[in-house]
């Protein structure tokens, strides 16, 4: 019986840790663009009802980060939404939906020997369509597994392609851990 109680307590602790992770190595993450000046609306389903509204953060050092489990045209399915780093808060909302507008991923070329490419499909075997040489801010439009379809402009030219997971950074002012 003692073993069973210890097992249950450990299970609850691990479940709580899973829901309060800072980094998800098995989900695409993005952060919300404060320049949008719009709250984040959480929906019960695609084109469904709003079930929560998360206000814009006035503190310039805090931001919202989402872990995305799926996407449908114009929508992201949530694993989690968090306020970071100050006054850290997990909002949860697993399996709820947000519109895909105003979510950002940084592309961080952290090493001069590392080359970052966008691909025409979510696979390194597909065609490379653009080489990124410097820090780039991108809008996330879609995901496929751990790949993020991103878009941005270079001058007047619109660029859109698939970004590998290890080159994605969901933090507004820092570099990210790289996953091999």
Secondary structure, DSSP 8 states (H G I E B T S, - for coil): -HHHHHHHHHHHHHHHHHHT-S--TTSEEEEE-GGG---EEEESSTT--EEEEE-----TT-EEEEEEEEEETTEEEEEEEEEESTT-EE---TT-EEESTTEEEEE---STT--EEEESSSSTTS-EEEEE-S-EEEEEEEEETTEEEEEEEETTEEEEEEE-GGGEE--TTS------
